[in-house]
Amino acid sequence: MPERILTPCIFTIFGGTGDLTRRKLIPALYNMAVDGLLPDELAVVCVGRRPLDTQEYRDSLLASVTKHSRYPVRTDKWEWLRERIHYFRMDLPDSEGYPLLKAWLDDLDEKAGTQGNRLFYLAVAPSLFEPIVLNLHGNGMVTNNGSWQRVVIEKPFGRDLRSASFLNGVIESVFPPENIFRIDHYLGKEMLRNLMVIRFGNAVFESIWNSRCIDNIQITAAETDGVENRAGYYENSGALRDMLQSHLLQVLALVAMEPPINLDYKSIRDEKVKFLRSLLKMDDEAFRNHIVRGQYGEALLDGKIIRGYRQEAGIHPESNTETFIALRILAGNFRWGGMPFYLRTGKRLAKKTTCVVLEFKSMPEILYFKEYKGLQPNLLEIRIQPEEGISFSFNAKKPGSGNEINTVKMDYCQSCGYENNSPESYERLIADALRNDQTLFTSWEEIEASWSFVDSIARSWEKETASFPNYIPGTWGPAASDELLARYGHHWWNL
């Protein structure tokens, strides 16, 4: 059982009527209540502009908790949390509402015994980050004098390095760096948290975790859904900014970083930054040869017409926004020099999965192996979602008189053996923010390094027009993605 949070706090959510709050944040708080992790001196204030009172707002949340929490609704636990939830109606960009919010929170603080501690969660559009932070500061709600005030910021953190740098300057002018929690929910997933233990806690893996033993490393984050109701956001971000800049590069950094001197967040952050800065820059020719972008078209799938990206509601009919990206990148450090990393992510793909595959170097075709059929490279597969687990594939002779090899697996399914054993990522991240543990959050140095890499891709793309759409829904993306790996004697492991 995780350690209980003892620090009193008002958890203030800006964007209290939004999708993130209803689907993730409130259900996460309910699960934490069931697990007995939350302090008694807790108040949850959800700020939104819809005309609701607290009673109406509380009643509206039960359906979300019932649908999205991993535990069945228990009346006693829900009532415990329900009585601590409050709604404050306010137009978030309107500076006139913040003095009223401050007075209201101060009054609630005395009643709830939360001792002035505040966690501000910005579950809002990126355009509101700056006005909210500046209004909190201008109305004396961030003092850190005898109590603490922290801010949690959802991605995207900027649209490029320039905008991210500006936003970071605004936020750090109000909150000290140690009180800023830039959230990437992928980092809260159980198997990513387990990754460092798997790697650094097993000599059999760490001793071969390098380019001398590994042939290539593949990271896939595939979705079967289309853009759905995120057209306004996605049209301005695409797969490059929505997934590569944050999720994929963060997973890559965890997989490839050097061992930290210890497991505190500063040591881990430093090693991740070092790796991200080691990624080799590419010129325009290298971009054309090493990066593939795609956009899904219209198709008939399982008897149902799937609209192409350009036919989705809110999407420009001649949009050149990518819904898929695959790339081959190299790192210029000693551990990984010369070994390729293959990353891909996309919408409307064949399977919903996020996984890391380490393909080890193949055995030379010598001695009696020439007579055997079916010899495959060893694979270490780390499954992050939806199924969580790890498997190792190796070769063994098929029983019988023939010379045929079977690939067999040693498999550990983390999400199979225990009921409700894996907390949702938001549960862990909320708990860590309340405990002031930044290990699973993204530092500014990591964001700066990743934007620097992604900006170079975006600048290269601006120089040429893509031929879209170029892949069919329900497949693994454009044919050029397979051709990219084939040029180097590799192929995607669609596991």
N, C-alpha and C positions, 0 to 999 in steps of 0.2 A: 504494500500500500504506500503511495507517495506521501511525503510529509505534509501535514496540514499547514495551511497558511494562517499565521497568527496575527499579522499586521492589520489593524483596522483600516478601512478605505472607503471612499466614495468612488465607484467605478462609473464614470460619465461617458456615455456613448453618443457622439455626434453622428446623426444618421439613424436615429432610433426606430424609424419606420421603414428602413431600407431592407433589401433582400439579405444582405450579409448579416445584419442583426438578427433577423428572424430565422434564417436557416442555420447559422453557425454560432453566433455569440450567445444568444439566450439559451439554446439547447446545450452549448458547452458549459455554461454556468449551472444549468440544471444537473448535468452529469457530474460536475464537480460537487454539487450539493449532495447528490446521492452517495458519492464517495467520501463525504465528510471532510472535504478539503477547505471549504470556505470559512472565514472567520465569522463569529456571531455579529461583530460590529462591522457589518457590510451594508452599503446602500448602493443600488444600481439606478442611475439616472439616465434615462433615454431621452435625448433631445431631438425633436423633429418639428416640422411645420404643419402637420396635419391637425385638424381641429378635434383633438381627443382629450379627455381627462384621464387621470391615472387609472380609475376603475375600468374604463372602456379599454384602455391600452393593455392592462393586465389580462382582461378577458380575451383579448385578441391574440395573445401569445400562446395560449394553451394548445391550439391546433398545431402551431409550429413546433412546440416542444414534443407533442405526441408523434409528429411525423418525422422529425429530424434527430431526436436524441437516441443514443444507443441503448438507453434503459427504458423500460416501460414506465409510464407516469405513475408515480406513487403519490397519493394525495398528501401525505404528511410532508414529503420533501418538496413537492410543488408549492404547497401553502407556505412553507418556510421561505422559499425564494420569492414567491409572489408578493408577500408582504414587504419585501425589501426593494421591490421594483417601483420606480416612480417615473412619471412622464412630465416633461417640461416642453411646452409649445413655444417655438421661436423660429424666426426666419434666420438661418445660420449666417448669411452674409451681412445681416443688419446689425450694425454696431450698437444700436440703441437697446437691443435685447440683452446684452452682456452684463450691464450693471444689475438688471433684474435677476439674471441667472446667478450672479455672484451672491447676492443677498439671499436667494433661495437656497443655494448650496450651503452657505454659512449657517443658515437656520437649521437645515437638515443635519449638518455636521454636529451641532449641539445635541439634537434629538437622538441621533444614531450612535453618538460616541465614537466617531471616526477620526478624531484628533487632527483634523486638517489635512490628512493624507488624500491625495487625489490621483487617479489614473484616468487620463483623458484619452479616449479611443476615437480616432478619426475614421469612421466607417463611411466616408463621403467621397464625392468626386474629387480628383486631384486639384481642381481649380479652387476648392474651398480650403485647402490646407493652409495657405498663407493667411487669408483673412481670419480664420479661426484662431490660429496661433497668435497673431498680432493682437486680436481682441482679448484673448486670455491674458496676455501680458499687459495691455493697456488698462485693464480693469482690475489689476492687482491679484489675479488668480494663480500666478506662478511666482511664489516668493521663496520657496525652499528654506524657510526660516522656522526652525523648530518642528517642521513636518516636511513631507516630500510631495512633489508634484512631478509626474512622469507623463510622457505622451507616447502613444502607439500609433504608427502611421502605416496604412496599407499601401501596397504597390498600386500603380506605378509611381516610383520616386523619380519624377522628371520624365521628359521625353527624349532627352539626349544629355550629354555631359554638361552642356552649358546651363540648361534649365534645372538639372539636378543640383549643380553647384549653387545656383541662385537660391533654390528652395532650401538646401542645407544651410546656407548662410542665414536665412530668415529663421529657421527653427533653432539653430545653435545660438542665435542672438537672444533667444528667450529661455530655452532649456539647456542645461549643461549636457555635454555628450553622454555622460553616464546615465542620464535620465531620458534618453531618446531611444525608442524601440522601433526599429524599422522591420516590419513583419514580412516574412515570406513563409506562408503556411506550409510549403513543402518541407522546410527545415524542422517542422514539428512532427513530421510523420515518423512512426515508430521505427521503421527499418532504416531510415537515415540516421536516427539517433543510435541505432544498433550498429551502424556501419563501422564506426570507430572501434567498437569492441571486437567486431568480427576481424577487422584488419590488425589492430594493434594488440589484441588479446590472444592471438594465435600465431605462434612462430612459424607454423607451416605456411601461412598466407603472407605474413610480412616479409619473410625471407625471399619470396619470389614475386613481390609486388613491385616490379620494375621492368624496364624495356628489355632486359636480358632474357627474361622468361615469358613475358607477355607479348603477343603479336599485335594486338589492337584492343582498344576498349570502346564499347558502344553504349551510348545512353539514349534511350527512347522515352519520349513522353507523348503518347498517342491518345487521341480522343475520337470517339465515334460520333459525337454531337457536332452540329454546325455552329454558326455564330449565335443562334438562338436570339435572346433579347438584348444582346450586348453590341448591337450594330454601331451605335454612336461611339462607344469606346474602341471597339475592335478596328473600325475603319481607320482610326488614327494611330493604331499601334501595330497591328499585324502580329504574326508569329514571332518576328524578330524581337520586338520590344515587349510583347506580352509574355513570352515564354523563354526565349534564349537569354535575354539580358538578366533575368532574375533566376528562374527555376533551374534551367539547364546548366548555366555556368556555376550556380551554387552547388548543385549536385556534383558537377565535375571537380570543383575545388575540394570538396570533401573526399572524393575518391582519390585524387591525385596529390594532395598536399603532403608535405613532409611530416613526420611524427612531431607533434608539439611537445614542448618540454614538460607540460602538464595539461590537465584538462580544463583549466579555467578559460573564460571566454577570450581574454586578451591573447593568450598563447595560441589558441585555435584560430582566432581572427588573423593573427600575424602570418601564420603558415598559409592560410587561404589566400591572403593578399599576395604573398610571395609567388604562389603558383599562378594566380591570375595575371600578374605582371610578367610572368615568364612566357606567356603565350606569344608565339612568333607573329609579328605583323606581316600582312600580305599586301602585295601590290595588286593593281587592277587585273592583271593577267592571272595571278594566283586566285583571286576571288572568282573569276570565271571558271577556273578549273576545279576549285575546291568547295564551292558553295552552290547549292541548288535551291531554288525557291519555287513554290507551286501555289495553285489556287484550285479548289474543287469546282467541278462543273455540275451540270444537271445529269441525273441518271435515274433509271428504274431499278430499285433495290428491294428485293423481297416483295415484289408486287406493289410497291409504293413509289411514287415519284418523289425523288429527293431534289429539292431546288439547289441550283448552283449558287455559289457565293454571291454572284452578281444579281441573282433573283431574290435574295433575302431582303426582307423589309428593312428599309433605311440604308441600303447599300447602293452606291452609285453604279449605274448599269455598265460603266466602263472602268470600274475600279481596278487598280493594279495592286491592291493590298494582298500580301501573301498570307495564305492560310497554312502553309507548310514551309519548313526550311530544313535542309540537311547540309552538314558541312564536315569537312575533314580539317582538323587543326593539329598543330604540333606545338610542343612546349620546348623552350630552349634551356632546359636544366639537365643536370647530370642523370637523374633517375629516369627521365622519360625521353631523352634526346633521341630523335629519329623514329619514335613509335607514334602512330596516328591515333587520335581520338576521333571517333565518329559520333556526331550528335544529330538527332532529328526530332522534330515535333510537328504535329499537324492536327487539323480537324477533319472530320469525316473519314477517318482511317478505318482499317479492317478490325481493329480491336482496341478496347480501352485498356491501356497499360502504361505503367511507368516502371522502367527496369534498367539495370546496369548489367552489361555482359562483358566479362573479361575473357577474351579468347587467348589461350596460351599457345606458345609456339608448338608447331607440329613435330612429331618424331621424324627423323630422317628415314627414308625408304631404303632400309638396309636389312641384311640378314633375312630372317624368315618373314619379316613383315611384308616383303614383296609378294609373298604367296597368299597373304590374307586380304580379304575384301571388307571394306567398311570402316577402316581406321579413320577416326575423327579427332580433331583437336580437343583438348580438355577445355571445358567451359565452367566458369564460376558465374552463376546468375543470381543477382540480387533483385528480388521483386519488391517494389516499394508500394504499389497500389495497382488494382484493388486488392489482390491477394498479397499478403506480406510473407516473405520467407526467403530462403537461400537454398540453392542446389548446386552440386558439383557433379559434372559429367565426366566419366572416364571410360576407357575401353576394356572390354573383357571378351574372351572367346565364347562364342555361342556353343552351348552343349551339343555334342554329336561328333561325327567323324569328319565333318567338313572343316574347311579353313575360313570361317566367317566370324566377323567380330560384331559384337553388340555394343551399343553405347548404353551404359547404365548410369543411374543417378543416385546420389545420396541427397536426400531432400529433407529440409526442415521448413514446415509451414507454420509461421508464427501466428497467423490469424485463424488456424484451424482447431487447435487443441484446447482452447480455453474460451469459455463464454465471456463475451464483452472484455476480452483481455487487452485490447488496444485502444487507448483513449484517442479521441479525435485530436488532430494537430492543434486546433484552437484551444483545447483544454490545457494542453501542456504549455502553450505559448502565453495564454492568459495567466496561468499559475506562475510562470517564470517572470513575467512582467511585475506581478504583485510581489514576488520574492526578490526582485531586482537582480535577476540572473540573465545576462545578455548572451549566453553561450549560443542559443539557437536563433539569434537575431542578426541582421546584416549590418555591418559597420559601414560608415561613410567611405572608408578606404576601399572596401570591397565593391561598393557601388561605383566609385570613381574608376576603379580598374576595369570593371565590366562594361561601363558605358564607353570608356575609351576604346575598347575592342569592338563593341557593337556599332559605335559611330563610324568606324572605318568601313564597315560593311554597308551601312546606310548610304554613305557618300559614294561608294562604288556603284550601288544600285541606281543612284540618281542619274548616272551617265548613260544608262541604256533602258529600253522599254522591255518588259517581260511579255512573253507570249502566254496569255491566260485566257480561259482556264486550261490546265494541262494535266489534271488527274481526275479519275473517276471516284466518286464516293464509294466507300467499302473496300478500297484497295489500300496498299501501303504507300501511296503517294506517286509522284511522277516517275516515269521510267528512268529519267536522268539520275534519280537518287540511287538506283541499283547500279547504273553505269558508272557513277562516281566511285563506288567501292570496287567494282569489277576491274577498273583500270589499275588498281594496286593489288589485284589478286585476292580481294576480300568479298564478302557478301554480308548483307544484314541477317542477323539472327532474329527471325520473327517468331519468338517463343511465346 
